[in-house]
């Protein structure tokens, strides 16, 4: 248990802010950007994210995760094929009507929600196994979408080139993140807890990576900022 220096209340291990008085009780000044145990993303983009941080982490889940990711990877590949068809449909729908199709958007958003949850679990952001669903269910890592019906035909062309540039940036960043996740894996193995700095690095990458993929998949016309905030 962690005791609040302000009010003396007991709080579970890994708590950053006292549940009684709201005082910061974490071990790093960097964590003050969080709201309670929640690490939020910037709000001025159509795709927003939030992550629940808990420091204790299961050693056993490190090994279970390997098998579980393999199984869910098969599901995501099959689902991704259908999502790709929905993306092609959305492309031509926007080209003809200059607006998004609600059904195609909802299907893509559902796929992205599951993909995001699986990615967060894979990158050791949470030990809770992602549910096999496209619904917005309770999960330590959350993604939200803002539906904008109007869509620009010219952005379809811009998206091809700008998306390519952003994908290159994401690929380089992801290479570094792979190393970070490997270090985090061994850190958890030896200490049974997460390292906040490593955890945050992965969070920021996923924020950028998911925005890039959301933009490429026509979930939004707003070009993603080159930041992981």
Secondary structure, DSSP 8 states (H G I E B T S, - for coil): -EE-TTT--EE-TT-SB-TTT--B-SS-GGGGGSBTTEEE--SSSSEEEEEE--SB--HHHHHHHHHHHHHHHHHHHHHHHHHHHHHHHHHHHHHHHSB--HHHHHHHHHHHHHHHHHHHHHTTS-SS---S-SS----SEEEEE----B--HHHHHHHHHHHHHHHHHHHHHHHHHHHHHHHHHHHHHHHSB--HHHHHHHHHHHHHHHHHHHHHTTS-SS---S---
